[in-house]
Amino acid sequence: MAPSPDPVAAVSQQVEDFFTAQREQAVGYGAEAARMLDAATGAVAGGKRLRARFCLTGFEAVAQASGGADPAVPDAVIGTAAALEVFHAAALVHDDIIDNSDTRRGRPSAHRRIEHAHLDAGWSGDAAAFGRAGGILLGDLLVALSDDLLENALTSVAADVAQATRTQYAVMRKDVTIGQFLDIAEESAHASAPDAEHAERALRVASLKSARYSVEQPLLIGAHLAGADADQLRALSEFGHPVGMAFQLRDDVLGVFGDEHETGKPAGDDLREGKRTVLIAYAREALAPGTRRLVDELIGDPELDDAQVAALQRTIQDTGALDRVERLITGYVRTADRALAGARLGNAAVGRLRELARAAAERSF
């Protein structure tokens, strides 16, 4: 059973212990390998542990339904939730390379830290290229380590439960990878896609890249570990997907309007990166053709200054796009709440799910 009364703290402790062990095992590989493991340790530090929280609560919702009391969380669930967090760290490392992001959670992004290590060591060659290559390999390493954690966790559960969990985990990995590709494709494909399709295409990206990956799949993974039946899985899926959509739409809003001190990323970063979100699609729908062309020229310019970002923010607000997205977020949360009504899930866990839904939709970071 989990050594901590707080399962989320137990997940963080497991991640920390796992990476301490990995660093000890790599002692004989030399100083360069030690730097790689240090970068991996830094990549998994901090964060909201959102995916772990949904995995844990998915398990508890099903386990409570059959046992009544709030069950202790088995080591297998803690370990699986830890694997999710390590996989998420891998996705963030790769995402920051794709987006050419300099920061993550208020600190230099992983590939930038590797680039700085190259410079500090006085090595020859292109430090930026080294940082990008090292970041790709770091992300790959984190994916492999997440698999190790998952397999270690599943050794203590029944074979059918382990297989169902692996299958759901594989679906999650596939969805987020395809979603990530669709996200970068949209930055190029939007110019040839009909304007009327932009919002629908952005919602498709949000579903695959974030909604299923961040909320729905972790919930289902946790539920499988508790032996969920088809009705319980359906209820959690119908709750999880709209919550995940609300989470991503809030992320889109923060990517344009967020406070840098809270988000850890520069204000308007999504505008500089050229993210073709629902927020942008709604704004474009309301603009005259000439203004729309000007906005299209600005979005995706990495050199946007603060004044240009502020002008784009005002334009998005004036079109009513921000209000429209806020209404969409509210609607998704209501849809999610209805999915839990009458579901055969533990009452205490359902209460926590509703709290998580509100936190995902209303967060400021």
N, C-alpha and C positions, 0 to 999 in steps of 0.2 A: 504494500500500500504506500501511498505518497507520504514522504516523511514530513511534509509541511501541511498545516491546516488550510493553507491557502494554495489551491492547485496551480494558480498562475505563477506564484512565487516558486513552486516546485518545478514548473517548466523552466523558468529562468535559471534555477539552480542546476537542473539537468544539463541545459545548454552550456553553462559555464564549466561544469565538471567535465563534460565531454570534450570541450576544446582545450581544457587544461591537459587532459590525457593525450590529445592529439599533438599538442606541442611537445610534451615529454617524449612521445614516440619518435618525433622528428629530430631529436637532439643530434643524432648521428649523421644527419643529412647535410649539415653545414649551415653557415650563417644565412645564406640566401633562402634556404628552405624555412629557416626560423622566421625570416621576414614575411614569408608567405603565410605561415600559420598565425603570425601576429596580425596580419591584414585580415585573415579569416575571423579571428577573435574579435577584432574591431567591427567587422561587418555585422556580426550577430548581436552586438551590444545594444541595449536600449530598445526603443520602439514601443508600440502600444500593445503588442502581443494579441492583436485582434483575432488572428486566425486560431491561435491557441485557445482564446476565450470561447470562440464559437464551437471549436471541437470539444472542449470540456463541457460546455453547456448542452451540446447535442447528446453527448453521452449521458449526462445527468437527467435530461428530459425523458429519455427512454428508460433509464434505470430506475428513476423515481416512480414511473408509471406502474411498474410491476412490484416494486418493493415498498412503496409508500414513503419511507423515510429518505432523508438526503443521504445517498450512499457515499462511502469513502471512494475516492478516485483511484483505481488500480494503477500500478506502475506502467502497464501497457498503454493506458490512455495518456499519462504524463509523457511517456516517451514518444508516442505518435504526435502529440501536440508540439513537442520539442522539434521533431522532424519537420513539421509544417513551418515552424519559425526559421529553421535553417534553410529550407527551400525558399522561403520568402526572402531571406537575405541574399541568396543567389540571384533571385529575380531582380532585386533592387540593384545589385552590382551591375548586372547586364543592362538594366534599364538606364542607369546613369551613363553608361558608355554610349548607348544608343542615342540618348538625349543630349549628350555632351554636357552633362550637369557637373558643376564644380563642387556642389555641396549636397549633403544628405544629413538631415537631423541637426542642422547647424554646424556640421563639421565638414572637412573636405571629403568628397566622395572617394570610394575605395580606389578607383583607378588614378585619381589625383594624388592620393597618399602614396601609391606605388611610384608614381612619377616623381614625387618629392624625394622619396627614398633613393631613387636613381641619382638625382641631383646632389643630395647630401653625401652620397658615397663617392662622388666625383667620377662616376663611370663615363665611358665614352658612348657616343651614339645619341640618338634622338630620345630624350627623356619622355616626351609625350607619347611617342609610339610605344615605348617600353611600358608606360603606364596603361595604355589601352590593351596591349597584349597580355600584360600581367593581370589586368582586371577580368578579361575573358577567361583566362585560366583559373583565376580565383573563383569566379562564378561557377565554372565547371566543377571545381573541387568541392564547393559548397553543395552542389547538387548530389555529388557522390556521397558526401558525408551525411546528407539528409536521408539518403537511401540506407546507409549503415544504421542510423538511428531508428528508422522505421523497422528494419528487419530485426534489430535487437529487441525492439518493443514487442513485436508480434510473436516472439518465441514462446511467450507465456499464455497465449490464447488458443482457443480451439481452431482446428484447421479451416473450417468453413468461415469462421469469423475473420481469420487472418486473410483468407482469399478475398472475401467481400471488401475488406478494408484496402487491400492492395489494388483491387480493381477500381475503387472509387478514387484512390490517390492517383492512379494512372490517368483517369479521366481529367482530374484537376490539372495535372501537369500538361496534358495535351491541350486543354482548353486555353490555359493562360499563354502557352507558347503561340498558338494560332492567333489568339487575341492580340498579343504583342505585335505580331507581324501585321495584322490588319490595322493596328494603330499607326505603325510607320507607313504602311501603304496608303492610308487615307491622307497623309500629309502631301502625298504626290497625286493620288487619284482624284482628289476633290475637284481639281480644275476641269476634269473631263466628265465628271458625274453631274447629272441635272441638279440644279439648286434644290428642287423639291425633294430630292432623295437624301440630302445631307444629314438631316436630323435622324432619319431612320438608320442610315449607315453609322452614325456616331453612336446610336443606342446599341447597335449590334456589337461594336467594339467594346462598349462599356459592359455589356453582358458577358462576353467571353473573357476579356482581359481582367475584369475586376469583380463583377457581381457573383459569378459562379465560383471564381477562385478565392475571393476574400471571405465570403460568407457561406454561400450554399454548400460548396463542397466540404469545407471544414466541418460544418454541422452534420452532414451526412456521414463523413468519416467517423466522427465521434458516435453517431447513432448506430452505425454498423458494429462498433466495438461493444455496444450494449445489447446487441442482438435485435435491432429494430425490425418490425414487420413492415409490410408494404404500405399500410395506411399511415404509420408513423413517419416513414421516409417521405411519403407524399406531402404530409402536413409540413414537415421541416423544409422540404424543397420549396413549397409554395410560400412559406415564410421567408426563407433565406434569399431567394432570388430578388424579390423586390427590395429587401433591406440592402442587398449588395448594390442594386441600382442606385438607391438613395445615397449609399456610401460613395459611389463613384461620382455621382452628380455633385455631391458636396465637395469632393476632391477637385472637380472641374471648377467650381466656384472659387475655392481657395487658391487654385492655380492662377487665377486672374486677380482676385481681390484680397487674398490672404495677407495677414500681417507676417512679415519676414521673421520677426522675433518669436512668433508662435509656430509657424510652419517649418522653419529652418531652411527655407528656400527664398531667393529674392522675389519680391512682389512682381507679379506679371510674368513669371518664368514660363508659363504655358504659352503666352503670347510670343515670346522670343523663340520658343521651341517649335512653334507652328502647330500646336495641338488643335485638331479639328473636332472640337467637342460639340455636344448638343447646345451648349451656351453660345458658341460661335455660330452654329447653324441657325439658331433662332434669331440671333442678331442680324445675320445676313438676309434672312427672309424679310425683315422689316425695312431694309435699307434701299434707297434708290440706286439704280445701276452704277452711277458714277461714284457714289460714296462706297458702295460695295467693292468696286475695283480698288479704291484707295485702301480700304481695310485689308483686302487680300494682299496688297503689296506690302503692308506693314507686318501682318502676322507671319511669323517665321523668320523675321530679321533678327539675328542674334545681337545686333548692335543697337536695338531699340533703347533710347534713353528714357529717363524717368518721365519727362514731359510727354513723350509719345505714348508711353504706357498709360499715363493718366488720361490722355485724350481717348485712347481706345476703351478704357474703363468707362468713361462718361458716355461714349457712343453705345456701348453694350447696355448700360443702364437706361439710356434714353429710348432705346428701341423696345424696352419692356422685356428683353430676353432674360434678364436676371430674375424678374418677378415670375416669369413663365417657368423657369427652371425651379424656383422655390416651390411653386405650386405642384410641379411634377414630383419633387422630393416628398412633399406632404402626402400626395396621393399614393406613392409607393409605400410609405410607412403605414398608411391606413389599410392598404391591400394586405400587407404583411400581417398586421394585427388581426384582420379577419380570418386569415389562414389558421390561426391558433385556436379560434373559437371551436369548442367541442372536440378538439384533438385529444387523443388518449396519450397525454404527456403529463409529466409531473408538474403540479401547480407551482412549486417554488422555482423550478427551472424555467417555466413559461414566464414567470415574473421577471427573471433575469434576462430572458430573451427580449422581452419588451423594453427593458432598460438598455440593453445593448443596441437595439434598433434605434431608440431615441438618441443614444450617444453617437451612433454612426451617422445619423442624419443631421445632428445639430452641432457637431464638433467644430472647433476653430483651428485645428492643427492636424 
